């Protein structure tokens, strides 16, 4: 009986340890996709509080964001 308890305890401990190290490696050791240089990101301007269903912005706002951007290499706009 004590052998079964010891084996089960070791199995649970090894499994928990492997799970924690896997999560830690995935979160800390590998950089996030958005942190890689040259990787595009996406930001949307949401006007749903004003009753507008589209996520659009005025061209003047885009020009302001481009002029004031310090965290991005470039900012671009697009329209469907």
N, C-alpha and C positions, 0 to 999 in steps of 0.2 A: 504494500500500500504506500509506504513512504517513497518508494522508487517512482511510482506513478506521479505522486505530488511533485517530486523533484524534477522529473522530466517535463511535466506540464508547466511548472514555474520557469524552467529554463526556456522552453519554447515560447512562452508569452514574453519573457524578457528579451530574447533575441529578436522576436518579431517586432516588438515595440521599438527597440533600438534601431532596427533596420528602417522602420517607417520614419522615425524622427530624423535619421541621417539623410534619408532620401528627400524629405521635405526641406531640410536645411540646405542640402546641396542645390536643390532646384531653386530655392529662393535667394540664397546668398552667394553661391559660387559662380553661377552662370548669370551674365548680365541680362536684363530685360530686353525684349525686342525693341521697345521704344527708346532705349538708351544707346542703341548702336548708332554710330555715326553714319549718316547717309540713309538712314531708315526713315521713310515718310511717316508723318503723324497726321491726325485728322482732328480738327476742332470745329465745332458747329456753334453758330450763334442762334440761340433758341428764343423765339418771340411768342411762345405759346401763351404766356401770361397776358399778352395783348390781343388774344383771339386770332393770331396768325398761325396757320397750320404748317407753313413752310419754314424751313430753317434758312432764311436768307438774310443778307446784310446789305447795307447801302455801300456803293462803291467808295464813298468818302471814308467810311469806317475801315474798309480794307486798306486804303492808302495810309490812314493813320496807324494801323497796326503794322504795316510794312515799315513805316518810318521809325516807329518806336520799339520795334522788336529787338531784344537783346538775347533771348534764349534760343532763337531759331536762326538757322543760316539764311532761310528765305521763307516768305509767306506768299502763297498764291491763292487765287480765288477761281472758282469754276461755276458754271451754270448748266443745268440740264437742258 
